[in-house]
Amino acid sequence: MILFPAIDIKDGSCVRLVKGKMNQATIFNKDPLNQAKIFESKGCDWIHVVDLDGAVKGESINKEIIKKIISSVDVKIQLGGGIRNLETIDKWFEIGVERLVVGSLIANNSDLVKEAINKYPKKIILGVDLIKNNLAIEGWVKKTNLTAKDISKEFYNCNYASIVCTNISKDGAMDGIDIDFILNNINIFKKPIIASGGVTSLNDLQILKDNEKKGIEGVICGRAIYEEKIDILKANELLKK
């Protein structure tokens, strides 16, 4: 199982939000590149990077910082935030991103998502960020009528890489994962899922690891790492067993 330590960038800094609320951002490192190097030094194979400003504004706002991360660390980058057209997708893959997460496009232009998946098979991640079972987009500030079942049906035959499935009500709240939420969405999509939201301790990671064979490909972890509730070295050791 893959540990995806998260670097969420807002106003040029590495921050964490609570339940996706942009006005509840805690700055943990004013230098996202430095943070990426810390994750690299601790043996992480991947980093999950999100351009929070881009997610809200619909374009890549923190592009230069992200480009520096990509060129400066020998770690695979999974990137989301502000990806709204094929030109942007092309540019990020040219720059060196390993996988791209699309969320708002699922609701706003599903045909474009399918076009991207066909052009970059196994490189596109579906960002399924749910508030009470409904997809939230545009930095989670807009709730749609789409459910996980709707999305699964729409992209059933598509060769996408995986699904980042975020339980928004748990994200940054530091009150533990909802394993039933995760397993339910695995059953809906019938594909591996990257769990996101609520990871607080090594015990949470152990629960996910125990359910790995049911379809949990990895886990995104943010605040628990920054607040030192989870030791990255121990987390990687546990998940790589």
N, C-alpha and C positions, 0 to 999 in steps of 0.2 A: 504494500500500500504506500502511496506517495504522500509525503507531507508537503503541502504548499503554504509556506509562510507568506503572509500577505503584506504588501506595501500599497497602501491606499494613499494617493497623492491629492492633496487639497492646498491650493495657494502655495505650491512649491514645497510643502512639507509632508512628511510621513505622519498620517493621522489615523485614528480609529473613531468611528461613529458609534452611537447607540441606536440600534434598531433603524439604521439608515438615515437618521435625522442629521441633516447637514449643520444645523445650529448647535449640535452637541458633539463637536469634534474636539478630541484631545490630541495635542501634538506630542508625538513620542520621539521624533527625530527630525530636525530641520533640514537634514541632508539625506534624501532617499538613496542616493548612490552609496553613501557610507553604510546605510542600513542593508543594502543589497550585498555589500562586501562582508558584512557581519554574518549574514545568512550563508554566504558562500564559504566563509571560514569555518563554519560549524557543520559543513558537510551536506548542505541542502542541494538537491539535484535540480529543483524547480523553485521559481518564485512566482507568486500570483500577484500581478501588478494591476491596479485599477486607477484610471484617471477619473477621479470623482468630479472634478470640474467639467471634464469632457462629457461625462455621463449626463449631467444636467443640461449643458449647453449644446450638446449634439455635435461636437467636434473635438479634435485632439488639442487640449489646452496645455497640457504638460509634456508635450512631445519631445522637447529638447532634453529634459531631465530623463525621460524614459530611454531616449536614444543613447545617452551616456551610460545608463545602466546596462543596456544590451551590449554595448561595445567594451565595457570595462570588466564584466564578470563572466566566468565560464560556467554559467548556469542557464538552464532553459527557462525562457520567459513565457508565461501565459498571461495575456493582456486583455483587459476589457475597459470599456468606458469611452464614449464618444464615437463609436464605430457605426456609421450610418449609411455608408455607400461603398461600392466595390472598389473605387479608387483608393479610399483609405485602407481597405483590406489589402489591396495589392502593395501599397507602400510599406505597410507594417511588415509584411512577409519579406519584402525586399530588404528592409532594414535588419531583419534577423529574428523577429519574433517567432517562437516555435508554434504556438497555438493562439487563436483569437477567440474571445468570448463575445457572443452577440446576444443581446437581451431585448432592447427596444425594437430592433428590426423584426423580431419574431412577431410582434403585434402590428408593426407599421408597414412591413414589406416582406412577407414570408417568401415571395418568389425570389427576391434578391438573396435571401439567406440560402435558398436551395441552389441558386446559381453559384454562390460562393462555395458551398459544400461540394458541388460538382467540380469546380475549378481547383479546390484545395481539399481533396478527400482526407479524412482523419486529421484535419487541421483546425476545424471549426468546432467550438464548444457552444452548446445551447445554454444560455444563462437563464435558468428558470428560477426567478426570485419571487417567492410567494408570500402574500399577505392573506391569511385565512383562505388558502387554496386558490387565490387569484393572482395572476401575473402582475407584478409591479414593474414599471419601466421608467426611463428618463431619470435615472438616479433614485429610483424608488419613490419619486414624488407623485407619480400618476398610477392609479390602479386601473387595470383592465378587466374585462369580463372573461378573459381566457383562463382556463384551468389547465392543470397538468395533463389531464386526459385529452383536452383539445389539442395541446401542443404535441403530445405523443402521436395522435392520429395524423396531424398535419405533416409530421416529419418521419413517419413510420419507416419508409423505405429509403431514407437518406443516409449517406455514409459519413455522418458527423463523428467526431472523436469521442465525445462524452457529454454529460450534462453536469453543469454546476448547479446544484439544487440548494438554494438558500432559504432557510427558515427565518424570514425577516424579524419575526417577533422574538427570536432568540439571539439575533446577531448583535454582538457587543454587550449583551445583557449580563454575561458571566453567571448564568444560572443553570448551565448544563445542557447537553444535547437532548433532542427528542428523537429517540431511535425509531419510534413508531412512524413518525413523519418521514424519516429517511427510507425505511423499508417499504412504506406504502408507495413512495414515488419510484422506487426500484421496480416494484410490481407493475406500476403504470407504464413506465417507459420500456421495460424489458431490456434495458441496457445498463452498463456500469454508470455509477453516479459518483461525483465528487461532492462530499457532504460539506455544508457550510452553514455556520450559525450556531452559537451556543457552546462551542468547545471551551472548557474551563480548566480541565485537569488531565493528567495522565490516565486517570480512570475513564474519562470520556473517550480518550484515544483507544484504550483497551477494549471498550465496548464496541467501537467501530471495527477494530482489528478482529474481534471475535465474530463479527458479521461480514468480514471481507468477502468470503466466498459466495455470499448472497448477492453481491454486486456492488461493493463499495470500492471504487478505484483509488480514491484518495480523500484527503480532508484539508480544507483551508482553515488556517489558524492565524488569528491576529492578536487581539487584545491580551489573550492569555499568555502569549509569548512576550509581548511588550511589558506586561506587568509581572513577568517572571513567575507566573503560576505554572508554566510549563517550560521545562528545560529542553532546548532544541536537540541537544545530543542524545538525551534519554528518549525523546519522542521519535527521532529517526531510528534509534536502535530498536525500539518497540515495533514500529511500523514495518521495518525492513526484515523482520524475522521470517 
